[in-house]
Amino acid sequence: MYFSTFSTVKIFTRNFAFKIACCWSIVVIKLSKFILAIDYKVHGLENIPNKPFLIASNHQSVWETFFLPIIFKKSIFILKYDLDRIPIFRSYFKKLGFIYVDRNNGYKSMKNILVESKKRLQEGINSIIIFPEGTRLDPDQRAILNSGITALAKNLSLPILPIRHNSGNYWVNKKFIKNSGRINLKIFPIITFNKNRTEVIEKLNKIFYE
């Protein structure tokens, strides 16, 4: 049934594909609670704006890729280009309207992201999820944050909603054995882009790592 759902995704509408994605994510999160004993608590729901926005989240595991779309309906991800090479998911991601970033082709890739992001917003997407760290990190690791999110915020005139969580302590990256416990996810007040790219990145650094 799993592979059948992905193979027929081309005939689905985008709204129906979003419903499938949300249901699948809910199943994964519930199974992680009842089988793996990994629970969660969300703080700061009141900080979610009632207009389109960018989501800047730290990235420690696959858990947040399932969980964030449950909170943020009709959201899309900006993904690494390598994920487009996975046959099972390619059509699924395309139908949902996910956008790819090619780090080997910086300027052209960013231009494409801007064009596609504008299209998605016009099509009714509410939020765009970005992992400025660029890849999954262990809880004690840090990364140089990609400033591309500031270019998006500026050109799309969107606020940035920062999110921090500690999923990597429990849904341990690249390990079969997981740790039981409660993931804490905090949604911070929005950051309005004010033409100072350095200041925005500094704020995100403080949220992610301090």
N, CA, C and O of each residue as an XYZ file, in Angstrom:
840
protein
N       0.835     -1.214      0.000
C       0.000      0.000      0.000
C       0.860      1.251      0.000
O       0.540      2.235     -0.667
N       1.961      1.210      0.755
C       2.874      2.360      0.859
C       3.399      2.751     -0.517
O       3.351      3.922     -0.894
N       3.911      1.754     -1.279
C       4.487      2.047     -2.582
C       3.398      2.396     -3.588
O       3.627      3.182     -4.507
N       2.196      1.805     -3.415
C       1.083      2.109     -4.303
C       0.670      3.575     -4.174
O       0.368      4.232     -5.171
N       0.660      4.075     -2.957
C       0.290      5.476     -2.727
C       1.245      6.421     -3.431
O       0.818      7.406     -4.034
N       2.548      6.124     -3.357
C       3.538      6.985     -3.995
C       3.466      6.876     -5.517
O       3.674      7.865     -6.221
N       3.173      5.686     -6.023
C       3.169      5.483     -7.466
C       1.996      6.180     -8.143
O       2.073      6.505     -9.328
N       0.906      6.413     -7.404
C      -0.277      7.059     -7.983
C      -0.368      8.544     -7.664
O      -1.369      9.185     -7.986
N       0.648      9.091     -7.045
C       0.581     10.477     -6.596
C       0.433     11.463     -7.752
O      -0.073     12.569     -7.558
N       0.868     11.078     -8.952
C       0.802     11.985    -10.098
C      -0.630     12.384    -10.445
O      -0.862     13.457    -11.003
N      -1.587     11.521    -10.115
C      -2.977     11.828    -10.469
C      -3.693     12.594     -9.355
O      -4.843     12.999     -9.524
N      -3.024     12.794     -8.223
C      -3.637     13.501     -7.107
C      -3.594     15.009     -7.333
O      -2.730     15.515     -8.050
N      -4.533     15.721     -6.716
C      -4.419     17.172     -6.635
C      -3.409     17.499     -5.539
O      -3.097     16.648     -4.706
N      -2.907     18.712     -5.540
C      -1.945     19.090     -4.498
C      -2.600     19.078     -3.117
O      -1.979     18.656     -2.141
N      -3.834     19.532     -3.031
C      -4.527     19.524     -1.743
C      -4.672     18.114     -1.194
O      -4.516     17.888      0.006
N      -4.971     17.165     -2.079
C      -5.106     15.781     -1.633
C      -3.748     15.225     -1.208
O      -3.647     14.470     -0.241
N      -2.710     15.610     -1.945
C      -1.357     15.168     -1.581
C      -0.964     15.715     -0.210
O      -0.314     15.019      0.570
N      -1.357     16.962      0.092
C      -1.087     17.534      1.417
C      -1.809     16.751      2.512
O      -1.257     16.536      3.591
N      -3.030     16.329      2.238
C      -3.786     15.550      3.222
C      -3.107     14.208      3.493
O      -3.014     13.773      4.641
N      -2.636     13.561      2.437
C      -1.919     12.297      2.596
C      -0.652     12.512      3.410
O      -0.341     11.733      4.311
N       0.091     13.596      3.079
C       1.339     13.896      3.784
C       1.083     14.131      5.264
O       1.835     13.654      6.114
N       0.019     14.867      5.572
C      -0.300     15.172      6.964
C      -0.685     13.897      7.714
O      -0.242     13.682      8.843
N      -1.507     13.056      7.091
C      -1.915     11.797      7.725
C      -0.708     10.899      7.978
O      -0.584     10.296      9.044
N       0.171     10.817      6.995
C       1.370      9.992      7.132
C       2.254     10.513      8.265
O       2.781      9.729      9.054
N       2.416     11.830      8.345
C       3.230     12.426      9.401
C       2.633     12.155     10.777
O       3.356     11.840     11.721
N       1.317     12.278     10.887
C       0.652     12.016     12.166
C       0.865     10.573     12.601
O       1.115     10.306     13.777
N       0.766      9.641     11.656
C       0.985      8.225     11.967
C       2.398      8.002     12.496
O       2.589      7.307     13.494
N       3.391      8.595     11.824
C       4.788      8.428     12.245
C       5.006      8.988     13.647
O       5.654      8.348     14.475
N       4.472     10.175     13.921
C       4.655     10.801     15.226
C       3.955      9.986     16.324
O       4.497      9.825     17.417
N       2.767      9.479     16.035
C       2.057      8.667     17.025
C       2.773      7.346     17.284
O       2.855      6.897     18.427
N       3.290      6.723     16.228
C       4.033      5.474     16.403
C       5.307      5.705     17.205
O       5.703      4.867     18.016
N       5.945      6.850     16.973
C       7.165      7.152     17.728
C       6.852      7.337     19.212
O       7.697      7.080     20.070
N       5.639      7.785     19.503
C       5.234      7.946     20.906
C       4.914      6.604     21.550
O       5.377      6.319     22.655
N       4.127      5.781     20.870
C       3.651      4.535     21.481
C       4.658      3.395     21.397
O       4.668      2.511     22.253
N       5.505      3.410     20.369
C       6.492      2.333     20.222
C       7.850      2.722     20.792
O       8.492      1.935     21.488
N       8.278      3.944     20.490
C       9.606      4.391     20.910
C       9.569      5.209     22.199
O      10.617      5.524     22.763
N       8.378      5.551     22.667
C       8.208      6.374     23.874
C       8.853      7.748     23.711
O       9.410      8.300     24.659
N       8.770      8.290     22.498
C       9.260      9.645     22.235
C       8.053     10.581     22.154
O       7.299     10.551     21.181
N       7.881     11.396     23.164
C       6.775     12.340     23.218
C       7.290     13.732     22.820
O       8.465     13.885     22.487
N       6.432     14.722     22.854
C       6.860     16.077     22.498
C       6.010     17.107     23.229
O       4.901     16.820     23.679
N       6.557     18.303     23.334
C       5.817     19.452     23.873
C       6.195     20.676     23.047
O       7.370     20.926     22.779
N       5.189     21.420     22.658
C       5.407     22.599     21.831
C       5.172     23.856     22.664
O       4.166     23.971     23.365
N       6.103     24.786     22.579
C       5.999     26.068     23.271
C       5.947     27.189     22.228
O       6.630     27.117     21.206
N       5.147     28.214     22.480
C       5.169     29.405     21.634
C       4.239     29.391     20.444
O       4.484     30.104     19.470
N       3.171     28.599     20.489
C       2.222     28.579     19.375
C       1.632     29.960     19.100
O       1.228     30.267     17.978
N       1.592     30.775     20.136
C       1.020     32.122     19.974
C       1.881     33.015     19.086
O       1.434     34.082     18.668
N       3.108     32.592     18.793
C       4.005     33.403     17.961
C       3.805     33.171     16.467
O       4.414     33.862     15.650
N       2.962     32.210     16.103
C       2.734     31.926     14.682
C       1.904     33.052     14.067
O       0.796     33.315     14.535
N       2.413     33.723     13.028
C       1.662     34.827     12.418
C       0.486     34.319     11.586
O       0.438     33.145     11.221
N      -0.442     35.193     11.296
C      -1.613     34.820     10.502
C      -1.460     35.243      9.047
O      -2.449     35.483      8.354
N      -0.228     35.331      8.593
C       0.069     35.651      7.199
C       1.264     34.794      6.780
O       1.932     34.231      7.648
N       1.560     34.673      5.479
C       2.672     33.828      5.024
C       3.999     34.206      5.677
O       4.240     35.373      5.985
N       4.854     33.210      5.883
C       6.126     33.441      6.558
C       7.113     32.336      6.208
O       6.742     31.296      5.665
N       8.383     32.587      6.531
C       9.444     31.601      6.398
C       9.679     30.957      7.757
O       9.610     31.633      8.784
N       9.953     29.665      7.774
C      10.283     28.956      9.002
C      11.762     28.600      8.972
O      12.225     27.923      8.054
N      12.498     29.054      9.973
C      13.916     28.723     10.100
C      14.076     27.798     11.300
O      13.967     28.235     12.446
N      14.333     26.525     11.036
C      14.440     25.544     12.117
C      15.830     24.927     12.146
O      16.470     24.745     11.111
N      16.288     24.605     13.374
C      17.498     23.792     13.448
C      17.147     22.371     12.993
O      15.972     22.012     12.913
N      18.161     21.575     12.699
C      17.922     20.277     12.047
C      18.792     19.213     12.705
O      20.008     19.189     12.517
N      18.152     18.326     13.487
C      18.901     17.293     14.205
C      18.509     15.875     13.815
O      19.261     14.936     14.075
N      17.345     15.706     13.195
C      16.892     14.358     12.853
C      15.784     14.441     11.821
O      15.408     15.530     11.388
N      15.255     13.272     11.424
C      14.123     13.276     10.495
C      12.812     13.562     11.222
O      11.788     13.811     10.585
N      12.840     13.526     12.547
C      11.611     13.739     13.323
C      10.954     15.056     12.945
O       9.742     15.096     12.735
N      11.718     16.128     12.855
C      11.127     17.447     12.582
C      10.565     17.546     11.163
O       9.675     18.358     10.907
N      11.078     16.724     10.235
C      10.524     16.756      8.878
C       9.124     16.156      8.849
O       8.317     16.493      7.982
N       8.837     15.272      9.791
C       7.480     14.747      9.920
C       6.601     15.684     10.750
O       5.424     15.874     10.444
N       7.176     16.262     11.794
C       6.364     16.999     12.764
C       5.975     18.397     12.293
O       4.830     18.805     12.486
N       6.883     19.131     11.691
C       6.593     20.523     11.331
C       5.376     20.667     10.405
O       4.586     21.590     10.604
N       5.191     19.797      9.399
C       4.005     19.954      8.550
C       2.687     19.698      9.270
O       1.628     20.091      8.780
N       2.742     19.038     10.440
C       1.518     18.826     11.212
C       1.052     20.151     11.817
O      -0.142     20.451     11.834
N       2.001     20.934     12.309
C       1.664     22.244     12.888
C       1.362     23.261     11.791
O       0.394     24.017     11.869
N       2.217     23.259     10.768
C       2.125     24.271      9.716
C       1.498     23.644      8.473
O       2.186     23.051      7.642
N       0.186     23.787      8.365
C      -0.535     23.212      7.245
C      -0.142     23.899      5.937
O       0.147     25.095      5.907
N      -0.137     23.128      4.877
C       0.211     23.631      3.550
C       1.562     24.342      3.565
O       1.710     25.429      3.006
N       2.526     23.726      4.199
C       3.892     24.249      4.184
C       4.721     23.390      3.241
O       4.413     22.218      3.024
N       5.754     23.967      2.692
C       6.662     23.213      1.825
C       8.090     23.340      2.353
O       8.413     24.260      3.104
N       8.933     22.400      1.944
C      10.332     22.398      2.342
C      11.210     22.873      1.194
O      10.888     22.675      0.022
N      12.320     23.503      1.550
C      13.421     23.691      0.610
C      14.421     22.587      0.934
O      14.964     22.534      2.037
N      14.659     21.710     -0.032
C      15.413     20.476      0.187
C      16.736     20.465     -0.564
O      16.935     21.208     -1.525
N      17.632     19.602     -0.103
C      18.869     19.359     -0.841
C      18.549     18.696     -2.168
O      17.667     17.839     -2.240
N      19.256     19.085     -3.212
C      18.997     18.567     -4.555
C      19.154     17.043     -4.613
O      18.508     16.380     -5.425
N      20.010     16.493     -3.752
C      20.249     15.044     -3.756
C      18.960     14.253     -3.529
O      18.842     13.128     -4.015
N      17.996     14.814     -2.803
C      16.760     14.094     -2.504
C      15.878     13.910     -3.733
O      14.977     13.071     -3.735
N      16.136     14.692     -4.772
C      15.376     14.546     -6.013
C      15.770     13.274     -6.759
O      15.100     12.877     -7.712
N      16.838     12.647     -6.334
C      17.320     11.438     -7.012
C      16.712     10.163     -6.443
O      16.970      9.069     -6.946
N      15.902     10.301     -5.389
C      15.276      9.127     -4.782
C      13.970      8.864     -5.530
O      13.026      9.643     -5.399
N      13.895      7.785     -6.309
C      12.738      7.555     -7.184
C      11.399      7.523     -6.444
O      10.410      8.059     -6.945
N      11.352      6.910     -5.270
C      10.089      6.749     -4.549
C       9.486      8.094     -4.180
O       8.268      8.267     -4.234
N      10.332      9.049     -3.806
C       9.841     10.317     -3.286
C       9.786     11.439     -4.318
O       9.151     12.466     -4.075
N      10.439     11.261     -5.461
C      10.570     12.364     -6.419
C       9.213     12.934     -6.842
O       8.994     14.144     -6.781
N       8.311     12.054     -7.270
C       6.995     12.515     -7.727
C       6.182     13.106     -6.584
O       5.434     14.067     -6.766
N       6.341     12.522     -5.416
C       5.619     12.973     -4.229
C       6.039     14.399     -3.857
O       5.189     15.259     -3.628
N       7.345     14.643     -3.798
C       7.856     15.973     -3.467
C       7.465     16.998     -4.532
O       7.153     18.148     -4.223
N       7.490     16.558     -5.787
C       7.115     17.464     -6.881
C       5.651     17.871     -6.769
O       5.306     19.039     -6.953
N       4.796     16.902     -6.465
C       3.372     17.205     -6.348
C       3.098     18.179     -5.199
O       2.236     19.051     -5.308
N       3.834     18.025     -4.104
C       3.665     18.919     -2.960
C       4.244     20.309     -3.221
O       3.923     21.265     -2.516
N       5.102     20.412     -4.244
C       5.666     21.717     -4.572
C       6.952     22.038     -3.844
O       7.337     23.204     -3.756
N       7.632     21.013     -3.315
C       8.906     21.248     -2.635
C       9.918     21.842     -3.611
O       9.859     21.590     -4.815
N      10.838     22.627     -3.080
C      11.833     23.332     -3.894
C      13.223     22.816     -3.524
O      13.507     22.560     -2.354
N      14.085     22.665     -4.530
C      15.415     22.119     -4.291
C      16.496     23.201     -4.363
O      16.411     24.151     -5.141
N      17.503     23.017     -3.528
C      18.651     23.905     -3.553
C      19.863     23.104     -4.015
O      20.148     22.032     -3.482
N      20.562     23.624     -4.995
C      21.776     22.992     -5.522
C      22.967     23.825     -5.059
O      23.251     24.882     -5.623
N      23.654     23.351     -4.042
C      24.747     24.134     -3.453
C      25.945     24.273     -4.389
O      26.807     25.124     -4.169
N      26.004     23.449     -5.422
C      27.106     23.541     -6.371
C      26.849     24.591     -7.451
O      27.709     24.855     -8.291
N      25.677     25.175     -7.418
C      25.322     26.164     -8.433
C      24.622     27.333     -7.741
O      23.452     27.619     -7.995
N      25.371     27.999     -6.860
C      24.852     28.983     -5.926
C      23.896     30.019     -6.477
O      22.726     30.026     -6.095
N      24.352     30.903     -7.367
C      23.521     32.015     -7.831
C      22.303     31.520     -8.602
O      21.183     31.973     -8.365
N      22.525     30.597     -9.519
C      21.430     30.073    -10.335
C      20.402     29.360     -9.463
O      19.195     29.476     -9.680
N      20.901     28.622     -8.476
C      20.007     27.893     -7.576
C      19.160     28.857     -6.748
O      17.957     28.649     -6.597
N      19.776     29.905     -6.213
C      19.033     30.879     -5.418
C      17.994     31.602     -6.266
O      16.885     31.864     -5.800
N      18.341     31.922     -7.490
C      17.385     32.575     -8.389
C      16.182     31.675     -8.627
O      15.042     32.139     -8.645
N      16.443     30.385     -8.809
C      15.358     29.432     -9.026
C      14.481     29.300     -7.772
O      13.258     29.207     -7.873
N      15.112     29.294     -6.599
C      14.361     29.201     -5.347
C      13.430     30.393     -5.187
O      12.283     30.237     -4.769
N      13.922     31.591     -5.521
C      13.105     32.796     -5.412
C      11.904     32.735     -6.354
O      10.781     33.053     -5.964
N      12.153     32.327     -7.584
C      11.076     32.237     -8.577
C      10.025     31.221     -8.138
O       8.825     31.495     -8.168
N      10.502     30.033     -7.726
C       9.574     28.970     -7.335
C       8.838     29.312     -6.039
O       7.669     28.963     -5.878
N       9.513     29.984     -5.126
C       8.865     30.371     -3.866
C       7.716     31.347     -4.125
O       6.651     31.226     -3.519
N       7.926     32.304     -5.014
C       6.866     33.248     -5.360
C       5.674     32.521     -5.962
O       4.525     32.856     -5.676
N       5.949     31.528     -6.794
C       4.875     30.743     -7.394
C       4.077     30.001     -6.322
O       2.846     29.983     -6.354
N       4.781     29.397     -5.386
C       4.096     28.619     -4.344
C       3.211     29.522     -3.477
O       2.102     29.140     -3.106
N       3.701     30.700     -3.165
C       2.904     31.636     -2.369
C       1.653     32.061     -3.119
O       0.582     32.198     -2.529
N       1.793     32.270     -4.423
C       0.634     32.629     -5.245
C      -0.353     31.479     -5.335
O      -1.549     31.695     -5.529
N       0.145     30.263     -5.196
C      -0.702     29.066     -5.263
C      -1.364     28.728     -3.926
O      -2.134     27.772     -3.837
N      -1.065     29.510     -2.892
C      -1.739     29.331     -1.618
C      -0.929     28.678     -0.523
O      -1.476     28.322      0.520
N       0.392     28.511     -0.741
C       1.247     27.953      0.310
C       1.336     28.958      1.462
O       1.487     30.158      1.234
N       1.242     28.464      2.691
C       1.249     29.359      3.849
C       2.634     29.644      4.397
O       2.897     30.738      4.896
N       3.525     28.654      4.305
C       4.862     28.831      4.882
C       5.875     27.979      4.148
O       5.536     26.958      3.548
N       7.114     28.411      4.204
C       8.232     27.703      3.566
C       9.234     27.342      4.653
O       9.729     28.215      5.366
N       9.531     26.052      4.776
C      10.406     25.552      5.835
C      11.834     25.430      5.321
O      12.091     24.812      4.288
N      12.756     26.034      6.065
C      14.167     26.035      5.683
C      15.008     25.584      6.876
O      14.729     25.956      8.015
N      16.018     24.794      6.613
C      16.992     24.407      7.629
C      18.297     25.136      7.320
O      19.102     24.638      6.533
N      18.525     26.311      7.925
C      19.710     27.112      7.596
C      21.038     26.404      7.880
O      22.067     26.781      7.321
N      21.025     25.380      8.745
C      22.255     24.637      9.025
C      22.685     23.803      7.819
O      23.855     23.440      7.705
N      21.750     23.496      6.920
C      22.083     22.812      5.690
C      22.052     21.302      5.754
O      21.890     20.647      4.724
N      22.203     20.730      6.938
C      22.196     19.279      7.088
C      21.876     18.935      8.536
O      21.862     19.812      9.399
N      21.620     17.657      8.799
C      21.336     17.243     10.167
C      22.608     17.252     11.008
O      23.655     16.771     10.576
N      22.500     17.806     12.213
C      23.638     17.899     13.118
C      23.325     17.194     14.431
O      22.166     17.117     14.837
N      24.348     16.686     15.086
C      24.183     16.167     16.438
C      23.899     17.337     17.378
O      24.267     18.472     17.076
N      23.249     17.076     18.515
C      22.870     18.169     19.425
C      24.026     19.052     19.877
O      23.821     20.226     20.182
N      25.238     18.504     19.924
C      26.377     19.300     20.391
C      27.156     19.940     19.246
O      28.200     20.549     19.481
N      26.677     19.816     18.030
C      27.364     20.401     16.884
C      26.787     21.762     16.521
O      25.638     22.075     16.832
N      27.607     22.552     15.862
C      27.179     23.842     15.335
C      27.551     23.934     13.867
O      28.429     23.219     13.384
N      26.869     24.825     13.169
C      27.164     25.026     11.751
C      27.173     26.518     11.446
O      26.605     27.323     12.184
N      27.827     26.869     10.348
C      27.744     28.234      9.841
C      26.420     28.334      9.090
O      26.231     27.665      8.075
N      25.512     29.158      9.578
C      24.173     29.229      9.002
C      24.212     29.844      7.607
O      24.919     30.817      7.347
N      23.429     29.242      6.728
C      23.342     29.735      5.350
C      22.534     31.022      5.319
O      21.407     31.066      5.813
N      23.101     32.051      4.747
C      22.433     33.356      4.718
C      21.373     33.448      3.624
O      20.755     34.497      3.444
N      21.160     32.352      2.892
C      20.148     32.372      1.835
C      18.761     32.709      2.348
O      17.942     33.264      1.616
N      18.494     32.375      3.604
C      17.174     32.669      4.159
C      16.925     34.170      4.239
O      15.782     34.616      4.140
N      17.980     34.948      4.417
C      17.796     36.402      4.459
C      17.471     36.952      3.074
O      16.723     37.921      2.947
N      18.038     36.327      2.028
C      17.719     36.739      0.661
C      16.254     36.450      0.349
O      15.578     37.240     -0.310
N      15.777     35.307      0.830
C      14.368     34.969      0.640
C      13.465     35.944      1.383
O      12.479     36.438      0.837
N      13.818     36.214      2.643
C      13.009     37.124      3.450
C      12.923     38.503      2.793
O      11.859     39.122      2.768
N      14.039     38.969      2.268
C      14.084     40.285      1.639
C      13.272     40.322      0.354
O      12.446     41.214      0.159
N      13.507     39.351     -0.523
C      12.876     39.375     -1.846
C      11.405     38.982     -1.824
O      10.637     39.388     -2.696
N      11.015     38.194     -0.831
C       9.618     37.783     -0.732
C       8.827     38.640      0.254
O       7.610     38.506      0.378
N       9.550     39.533      0.960
C       8.931     40.404      1.980
C       8.187     39.577      3.024
O       7.037     39.861      3.361
N       8.868     38.546      3.528
C       8.269     37.654      4.511
C       9.047     37.707      5.825
O      10.272     37.830      5.814
N       8.346     37.615      6.957
C       9.035     37.509      8.250
C       9.582     36.098      8.437
O       9.138     35.156      7.781
N      10.543     35.966      9.332
C      11.151     34.667      9.631
C      10.657     34.203     11.001
O      10.734     34.941     11.984
N      10.152     32.981     11.051
C       9.694     32.393     12.315
C      10.731     31.360     12.766
O      10.811     30.279     12.184
N      11.527     31.678     13.795
C      12.581     30.752     14.238
C      12.013     29.627     15.113
O      11.105     29.837     15.917
N      12.578     28.430     14.930
C      12.173     27.274     15.724
C      13.412     26.533     16.205
O      14.359     26.320     15.448
N      13.390     26.146     17.473
C      14.481     25.334     18.034
C      13.882     24.121     18.747
O      12.847     24.216     19.407
N      14.545     23.002     18.602
C      14.091     21.767     19.251
C      15.313     20.932     19.613
O      16.436     21.253     19.224
N      15.081     19.863     20.357
C      16.172     18.967     20.755
C      15.886     17.526     20.338
O      16.158     16.588     21.088
N      15.335     17.358     19.135
C      14.948     16.024     18.668
C      16.119     15.056     18.604
O      15.939     13.850     18.771
N      17.320     15.579     18.363
C      18.489     14.719     18.226
C      18.877     13.980     19.496
O      19.630     13.007     19.449
N      18.365     14.441     20.626
C      18.644     13.743     21.883
C      17.875     12.430     21.987
O      18.249     11.544     22.757
N      16.809     12.308     21.218
C      15.921     11.155     21.336
C      15.815     10.368     20.029
O      16.044      9.159     20.001
N      15.466     11.070     18.946
C      15.471     10.417     17.635
C      16.892     10.578     17.090
O      17.164     11.447     16.262
N      17.782      9.723     17.572
C      19.207      9.884     17.305
C      19.494      9.693     15.821
O      19.085      8.701     15.218
N      20.196     10.648     15.250
C      20.465     10.647     13.816
C      21.320      9.463     13.394
O      22.358      9.190     13.996
N      20.877      8.760     12.353
C      21.620      7.663     11.723
C      21.877      6.482     12.653
O      22.816      5.715     12.439
N      21.052      6.333     13.677
C      21.162      5.178     14.569
C      19.796      4.514     14.705
O      18.775      5.187     14.843
N      19.796      3.183     14.665
C      18.541      2.444     14.748
C      17.913      2.579     16.130
O      16.698      2.731     16.252
N      18.738      2.523     17.164
C      18.243      2.621     18.533
C      17.933      4.081     18.864
O      18.767      4.964     18.664
N      16.727      4.322     19.372
C      16.315      5.667     19.765
C      16.227      5.759     21.290
O      16.181      4.739     21.977
N      16.205      6.968     21.804
C      16.107      7.193     23.250
C      14.715      7.707     23.607
O      14.211      8.638     22.980
N      14.108      7.105     24.601
C      12.795      7.578     25.032
C      12.944      8.912     25.757
O      13.987      9.199     26.344
N      11.897      9.716     25.711
C      11.931     11.019     26.367
C      10.995     11.985     25.676
O      10.206     11.592     24.816
N      11.081     13.246     26.049
C      10.185     14.260     25.485
C      10.977     15.310     24.728
O      11.867     15.957     25.280
N      10.643     15.470     23.466
C      11.243     16.500     22.632
C      10.555     17.834     22.942
O       9.328     17.930     22.935
N      11.352     18.840     23.210
C      10.816     20.188     23.421
C      11.061     21.030     22.174
O      12.196     21.186     21.725
N       9.997     21.559     21.637
C      10.089     22.413     20.441
C       9.554     23.789     20.798
O       8.430     23.930     21.280
N      10.382     24.803     20.554
C       9.981     26.168     20.902
C       9.886     27.030     19.649
O      10.804     27.073     18.830
N       8.764     27.707     19.523
C       8.537     28.652     18.431
C       8.773     30.055     18.974
O       8.086     30.493     19.896
N       9.738     30.752     18.403
C      10.119     32.077     18.887
C       9.346     33.172     18.140
O       8.767     32.913     17.085
N       9.338     34.389     18.685
C       8.708     35.508     17.974
C       9.354     35.731     16.613
O      10.534     35.440     16.422
N       8.586     36.241     15.685
C       9.094     36.421     14.323
C      10.233     37.440     14.281
O      10.317     38.354     15.102
N      11.099     37.245     13.297
C      12.166     38.202     13.008
C      11.795     38.898     11.709
O      11.643     38.252     10.673
N      11.651     40.203     11.765
C      11.336     40.969     10.560
C      12.639     41.405      9.905
O      13.483     42.027     10.550
N      12.803     41.083      8.634
C      14.037     41.438      7.948
C      14.141     42.953      7.807
O      13.227     43.610      7.310
N      15.266     43.491      8.252
C      15.431     44.951      8.252
C      16.648     45.405      7.446
O      17.271     46.424      7.745
N      16.968     44.618      6.414
C      18.069     44.920      5.503
C      19.445     44.674      6.122
O      20.461     44.940      5.481
N      19.492     44.171      7.357
C      20.761     43.863      7.993
C      20.903     42.345      8.080
O      20.443     41.722      9.036
N      21.538     41.766      7.082
C      21.661     40.319      6.980
C      22.430     39.730      8.163
O      22.066     38.681      8.695
N      23.486     40.412      8.561
C      24.316     39.925      9.663
C      23.528     39.842     10.958
O      23.657     38.877     11.711
N      22.711     40.855     11.215
C      21.913     40.885     12.442
C      20.919     39.727     12.488
O      20.719     39.119     13.540
N      20.296     39.424     11.352
C      19.335     38.315     11.299
C      20.028     36.997     11.585
O      19.519     36.188     12.361
N      21.180     36.765     10.973
C      21.923     35.525     11.185
C      22.394     35.425     12.634
O      22.382     34.339     13.213
N      22.806     36.542     13.219
C      23.221     36.540     14.630
C      22.063     36.155     15.544
O      22.251     35.416     16.510
N      20.870     36.653     15.240
C      19.694     36.303     16.040
C      19.404     34.807     15.942
O      19.099     34.160     16.944
N      19.499     34.270     14.742
C      19.254     32.841     14.550
C      20.308     32.006     15.273
O      19.994     30.968     15.855
N      21.547     32.459     15.235
C      22.619     31.755     15.947
C      22.333     31.688     17.444
O      22.516     30.645     18.070
N      21.889     32.796     18.008
C      21.586     32.827     19.435
C      20.431     31.890     19.775
O      20.459     31.210     20.801
N      19.423     31.856     18.917
C      18.260     30.989     19.138
C      18.660     29.519     19.032
O      18.261     28.706     19.867
N      19.437     29.177     18.024
C      19.806     27.781     17.797
C      20.800     27.243     18.818
O      20.713     26.084     19.223
N      21.757     28.096     19.240
C      22.927     27.564     19.964
C      23.143     28.097     21.369
O      24.046     27.624     22.060
N      22.359     29.055     21.815
C      22.601     29.594     23.159
C      21.474     29.230     24.123
O      21.519     29.605     25.295
